[in-house]
Amino acid sequence: MSWKSRGVRGSALEELIVFTNEFYQKRNLARVDKIPIPIKIIEQGKDGMINKAFYEKKSTVDFIGFVQGASIIFDAKETALNHLPFKNIHEHQIEYMKDITFHGGLAFIIVHFKKEDIYHLIPYEVIQRYYDLAKAGGRKSIPLAELNPDFEIPYNNNGILNYLKILNVYVEYKNTDKISEV
């Protein structure tokens, strides 16, 4: 079954990542789960459909899990532009990534730049750097052209977005103090 046949229940990128995570889990490579959106149901129809609901609280990120003993959290973003606008990344998400990183976890965003059909892992450290620049009056987005090509995630139309390979690159950059160069 390809990830495209699973229906339209969320963004295409999220579905691709869910399918990839199932692949990883079946092979004992990682355990990564989609975090459900915290909603309070007010009215539900007889068919099980939600008629009225509201968000109980701000969500954190889309995915949380463990890979080879490391805690990871990340969000999935899609953009039709050649940059990722900060209006697509909420401040509370950046704060959550900061906290996870402080406590030794890995935090990042996986972005699908749809126009170029490129998938990219953007480490928290890069997000924070661009976010600080934006708050100081600089550009309000993260441009694809300035991202390190070492963090581009390969996709070969096999239904798997092999982000673990690039996650290892991220860990290597952190362990050799090259993350500030990204």
C-alpha positions in Angstrom: 0.0 0.0 0.0 1.4 3.4 -0.9 1.0 6.3 1.5 -1.1 8.1 -1.1 -3.8 5.5 -0.9 -4.5 6.2 2.7 -6.9 9.0 2.0 -6.8 12.7 2.7 -6.9 12.9 6.5 -4.3 15.6 7.0 -1.4 17.1 5.1 0.2 14.9 2.5 3.5 15.3 4.3 2.1 14.2 7.6 0.6 11.1 6.0 4.0 10.3 4.3 5.7 10.7 7.7 3.1 8.5 9.5 3.7 5.8 6.8 7.4 6.1 7.2 7.2 5.9 11.0 5.2 2.6 10.6 7.9 1.3 8.4 10.6 2.3 10.9 8.6 0.7 13.8 8.1 -2.6 12.1 11.8 -2.8 11.6 12.7 -1.7 15.1 14.5 1.4 13.8 12.5 4.0 15.7 9.3 4.6 17.6 7.7 7.8 16.5 4.0 8.7 17.0 1.7 11.4 15.7 0.5 13.6 18.5 -3.3 14.1 18.4 -4.6 17.6 18.4 -6.1 18.3 21.8 -9.8 19.1 21.1 -12.9 19.2 23.3 -15.9 17.7 21.5 -19.1 19.7 22.1 -21.5 18.0 19.7 -21.2 14.7 17.9 -23.6 13.3 15.3 -25.0 9.8 15.3 -22.6 8.9 12.5 -19.6 9.6 14.8 -18.8 12.9 12.9 -17.8 15.8 15.1 -20.2 18.7 14.6 -18.8 21.2 17.1 -15.5 21.2 18.9 -12.8 23.6 20.0 -9.1 23.4 20.8 -8.5 22.7 24.5 -5.0 24.0 24.4 -2.2 24.9 22.0 -0.7 21.8 20.5 3.1 21.3 20.6 4.5 19.6 17.6 3.2 16.9 15.2 5.5 14.0 16.2 7.3 12.6 19.2 9.4 9.5 19.7 12.7 7.7 20.2 15.5 6.7 17.9 18.5 4.7 19.1 17.9 5.9 22.7 17.5 9.6 21.7 14.3 11.5 22.3 13.1 13.4 19.2 10.2 15.8 18.5 9.4 17.4 15.2 6.8 19.2 13.2 5.8 18.8 9.6 5.3 21.8 7.4 4.5 22.3 3.7 4.9 25.4 1.7 4.4 26.3 -2.0 7.0 29.0 -1.6 10.8 28.8 -1.8 11.0 29.7 1.8 9.2 28.7 5.1 7.4 31.8 6.5 7.5 32.1 10.3 3.8 32.6 10.3 3.7 28.8 9.8 5.8 28.2 12.9 4.2 29.2 16.2 6.2 30.7 19.0 5.0 28.1 21.5 6.4 25.4 19.1 9.8 27.0 19.1 9.7 27.2 22.9 8.8 23.6 23.1 11.7 22.7 20.7 14.0 24.8 22.9 13.0 22.9 26.0 13.4 19.5 24.4 16.9 20.5 23.1 17.9 21.8 26.5 17.1 18.5 28.1 19.2 16.6 25.5 16.5 15.7 22.9 16.6 16.5 19.2 14.1 18.9 17.8 13.5 19.9 14.2 11.0 20.6 11.4 10.6 18.5 8.3 9.6 20.8 5.4 8.3 19.9 2.0 9.0 22.8 -0.4 6.3 21.7 -2.9 7.4 24.0 -5.7 10.8 22.4 -5.9 9.6 19.0 -4.5 12.3 19.0 -1.9 12.1 17.7 1.6 14.4 19.2 4.2 15.1 18.7 7.9 15.7 22.0 9.6 17.3 21.6 13.0 16.0 23.6 16.0 19.3 25.5 16.1 18.7 26.8 12.6 15.1 27.7 13.3 16.1 29.6 16.4 18.8 31.5 14.5 16.4 32.7 11.8 13.6 33.3 14.4 16.0 35.6 16.4 16.9 37.5 13.2 13.2 37.9 12.3 12.4 39.3 15.8 15.3 41.8 15.4 13.6 43.1 12.2 15.2 40.7 9.6 13.6 38.4 7.1 10.4 36.7 8.4 11.2 33.3 6.8 13.8 30.5 6.4 14.9 30.5 2.7 15.5 27.1 1.0 18.5 28.6 -0.9 20.3 29.1 2.4 19.7 25.7 3.9 22.5 23.2 4.1 22.1 20.6 1.4 23.4 17.9 3.9 20.0 18.1 5.5 17.9 17.4 2.3 15.9 14.3 2.9 15.9 11.8 0.0 12.6 10.6 -1.4 12.6 7.9 -4.1 8.9 7.4 -4.7 9.0 4.2 -2.6 6.6 5.6 0.0 9.3 6.1 2.6 10.8 9.5 3.4 14.1 8.4 4.9 14.6 11.1 7.5 16.6 8.8 9.9 19.5 9.1 7.5 19.5 12.9 7.8 18.8 12.7 11.5 22.2 10.9 11.8 23.7 13.8 9.9 22.1 16.2 12.4 23.6 14.2 15.4 27.0 14.2 13.7 26.9 18.0 13.3 25.9 18.4 17.0 28.6 16.0 18.2 31.3 17.8 16.3 30.1 21.3 17.2 29.4 22.0 13.5 25.7 22.8 14.1 26.5 26.5 14.3 27.7 26.2 10.7 24.4 24.9 9.4 
